[in-house]
Amino acid sequence: MTIYNRVKELRARFHFSQSVLAEKVGVTRQTIAAIEKGDYVPSLLLALMICDVFGLQMEDVFVLQKEEGENE
């Protein structure tokens, strides 16, 4: 399973740089970049903080995707 996220898309829509979003949630710009690339899965707390900044529910920002052949 992988976690897909819309952080980059939402950040662009809100006209936030990676640095601005990072400052709002208390992490580094590099952490935001890694989340956007899918190289880092944020903690539940960090994911909720990101959702709060955008005013969205968790499932509107982060989606669990099953790989082909995985059982439900």
N, C-alpha and C positions, 0 to 999 in steps of 0.2 A: 504494500500500500504506500501511496505517496500523498503528501498534502500539497494541493495546489492553492495558490493565493493570488489575490488581486491587488496586492499592496502597491505595486508600481503603477498600475492603471489608476487606482484611487488617488495616489499621491499626485499624479499628473492632473487629474480632474480638480483637485483642491489647490493646485499650484503650489505644492510643497516640494522643496528640495529634499534629498535624503537627509541632509543635516538638520533641516527644520523638523521633520518628522522624528528624527532621532532625539532631538532636544525635548520635544513634547512628551516622549515616552521614556526618556531617561536612559538611552543607550547610545552607542557610537554610530556614526554614519556607516561604518563598515558592517555593523550588525544589520542595519536596514538593507544594505546592498546584498548581504548574504541571504536574508529572508527572501528578497525579491527574486534572486537567482535560484532559490530552492536548495541552497547549500546548507541552510540552517533552519531548523524547526523551532519556532519560538516557544517559550514556556507558556502555559495557560495564562498566567498573569500578564505577560508581555502581549500575547495575542489579544486579550481583553482590552488592554490599554490602547492598542492600535485601533481596535474596533471602536472604542469610545471616541478617539480623536475624529474618526470619520462619521460617527453617529450611526453606525450600522451594527447589525447583529452578527455574531460569529460566523454563521453559515453564509452570510453575504460577502465575507472577506476570505475565509478559509474553507476549503472543501476537501474532504477525504476521497481520494480516487483509488479504486481497487484496480490492480493489474489484471490483465486477461488471465482467466483460468483460476482466479482466487475465489474461494467459496464465500458466500454472503453471510 
